[in-house]
Amino acid sequence: MFTGRCANVAQGPEGGPKDSIPPVLLATIPEYLATNQKPKRIKVVFNEYVQIKDAAKNVTVSPPSLRRPEVRTRGKGIQVRFEDTLRSNTTYTIDFGEAISDLNEGIPFSAFRYVFSTGPKIDSMMLTGKVFDVFTREPLPKIVVCLYENYSDTAIYKTLPDVIARTDSWGYFTLQNIKPVAYHMVAFDDKNNNYRYDAGAELLAFEDSLVIPDKVVDYEKVLEVIEATDTTKLLARNYQWELHAFNENVGKQFLKEYTLTGARKLTLAFNQRHADIISFQVNGVDSSDLVKERNRFNDTLIYWITAPVVPDTVQAEITYLRTDSLDILSPFSTKLKFQKPKKEEEETNTKKDKDKKEGEEEKKETLTPSITYAAENIIEKGLTFGFNTLPTTIDPQLIQLWHIDDVDKQQRKQEPFTWTVDTIKIRQFYLRAKWQLSSQYELLALPGAFTDVYGLANDTISKKITTDDPDKYSSIRVNLTGIDSAQQVIVQLLDEKKTKVLRETIVIENKKLPFDYLKAGTYTLRLIDDRDKNGIWDPGNYKEKKQFEPVEFYALPEGGEKITLLENTEINQDIDVKRVFARDRRKEIPALEEQQYSHDDHEDDHEHEDGHDHNHDHSQNHDHEHIHELKPE
C-alpha cells in the first residue's frame, strides 16, 4: 500500500548532465590479497549502485567448485557467497570480467579480479594468452581456459580444473596467481557451464606439452584500468600463449543408417567422417555393376546399381572398420536388407493414382539436369551440369554450343568445348569453352544426349548464356613459393568476412596461381597445410593427441589480411608459404606511444619464495570482517 510513496533508489532526479563516469571501487571484504581466509562470502563495495550482467557466464571463480557460488548485488556492491567448502592452502581469484556496470546508465566497470588465499601465502605466478578460432583465426570470447595438475587423458572430461579463466571480448585471458608448477592447458567453450569438456559438442584447444608459468604477477599492471572503449590499448596487450580452438570429429564409428532411396540407389550414412569400407556386395549383382559415390567427407556413400535387372528384394553384405567396445577401429561384417521407405511408397502410389485418368495417355518421364553458371567464373569453371540420378550414357555429339553474333543475332557459329566429370561429385559435369566476354551463347542438348541409370533420357534442352563486360572484372595473381616437395596446400580465396569460399585450388609445387574475373571488393586468402593430402581440412583429436591441420591467412606486407580490389585492376602478391605458416600474431601487436607492459620487464622484480607481494600488508587469522580501503593513485 506504500508503493506509491517509495523513492526509486535506482534513479536520481531527472535533468542535468548524463552520467559518464564508471563506478569507483571503494573496498573489499575481506581485503584484497588477504591470506588465511575461509570466508562464507566476499563483498565488493562501490560508490554507487551497480548491476551485474549474467553472473553465471561472466563471473569466474578459480578454482571452480561443484556448486557454483551465488553472485548477487547487495546495496552499493556485489556479494559472492560460497556454496561449497573452500580448498585448504589455495589461492582463489574471482574474475568479474566485463559483468559490472553502474545501475543508471550502464557505464561499465573495468575488468577486475579479486584475490585471496585460504593458506598463509598468495601464489604469485601468471600466464597470459589468446584463443583463436582455428579456421577463421579470429579471437574467441567467453572461452574457458583451464589448467590441470592432473595429467590423465580423462581429466578434462571427468574432473574440475585446478585453475580457470575466461577470455574477454578480444579472446584475451590471464591465469593469475597460480603456482610455479607444470600444468596441462586446455580451453573450450563451456556451453553447459559444468567446467568439463563435452567431446564433440564444444570447441576445443589444447597444448601438446606441459606449460610452466615463468612470469610473476605485476599488480600495478593487472590492476590497471583499461576502458572497454579503448580498443587500441586492449589490442596492445602482450601475451605469451596462442590457443586455437576447433570442433573435434569424435564418437564411435558405425553404420548409422542405410536406405533404399530409389530402386537402384543404396545410401549408407556413417556416424563419423572417413568411413573405411573393406567390401560391399549386393546379392545377385556383379561388383562391376556397382558404382560408388561418396561425399567430400566420406561419411555418406551411395551405391548405384547399373545391372540390367535389380532383385525385388535388395540384400547386401558389408565389411567396414567399426569402433569396438575398446574404442578401437576393427573390421566388422554384417548383412543389410534394404527396404523402400514407406513414405516414398505412399507418395509414389498416390502420384500414380492421381496421374492415371481413363482414356488419357500416361505422361512420359524425362531426364532434366540443372545447368548453372556464374558470370564471374565462367571462364574458369564453365557451365555446371548437375543430375539427380546417375547418368550412365552421355553423348557429347548431341550437345551443341552456339556463339551468337554480336551484331546480327541471326548469325550463329558452333563452338568447340570440353566435357569433364567432377573428381568427387560423379553426378556433376563441366562444359568448358573459349568464352568471349560481353557475348551471347545458346546451349542445345538434343534428345538422348543424357541417359540415366533408370533408362530415362532428356528431351530437347535449350539454355541462353550471356557473358559480362571484361572491364567489370579484376584479378589477383598469386606467386606461391616455399612449398616443400612432399607438401600439399589448399589455397582458398574468401570474402571479407571469411565466411564464404569463393575459389579453391590444391597446390603441390611452387607456381603462379591466377584468380581472374573477380568483382571489385575485399578478399582474404587462406592456406591449409593438407598433411594427409585428402583435399579437405581435418580437425584434431584430443584422445589421439593429434592437432589440427595448420590453417593460416596471408598477411599483407603493410599489415592486415584484407585485399582491396578495385574495378578493372590486377593485384600481384608474392606469398612465401613457409613464412605464412610460421606467422606469429604475438609479434603483430600494435605499439603504443606510451610504454607498454611486457612480460619480460619484471622477471627479476619478484623473486620472493613465499609468493607475497611485500608492498602489501596481508592480514592473518581474521575473526571479523575487515574493510580494506583501496587508495586511488
Buried (B, 14 or more C-beta within 10 A) or exposed (E): EEEEEEEEEEEEEEEEEEEEEBBEBBBBBBBBBBBBBBBEBBBBBBEBBBBBBEBEEBBBBBBBBEEBBEBEBEEBBBBBBBEEEBBEEBBBBBBBBBBBBBBBEEBBBBBBBBBBBBBBBBBBBBBBBBBBBBBBBEBBBBBBBBBBBBEEEEBBEEEBBBBBBBBBEBBBBBBBBBBBEEBBBBBBBBEEEEBBBBBEBBBBBBBEEBBEBEBBBBBEBBBEEEEBEEEEBBBBBEBBBBBBBBBBBBEEBBBEEBBBBBEBBBBBBBBBBBBEBEEBBBEBBEEEBBBEBBEEBBBBBBBBBBBEEBEEEBEBEBBBBBBBEEEEBEEBEEEBEBEBEEEEEEEEEEEEEEEEEEEEEEEEEEBBBEBEBEBBBBBBBBBBBEBEBBBBEBEEEBBBBBBBEEEEEEEBEEBEBEBEBEEEBBBBBBBBBEBBBEBBBBBBBBEBBBBBBBEBBBEEBEEEBEBBEEEBBBBBBBEBEBBEEEBBBBBBBBEBEBEEEBBEBEBBEBEEBEBBBBBEBEBBBBBBBBEEEBBBBBBBBBEEEEBBBBBBBBBEEEEEBEBEBEEEEBBEBEBBBEEBBEEEBEEEEEEEEEEBBEBEBBEEEBEEEEBBBEEBEBBEEBEEEBEBEBEEE
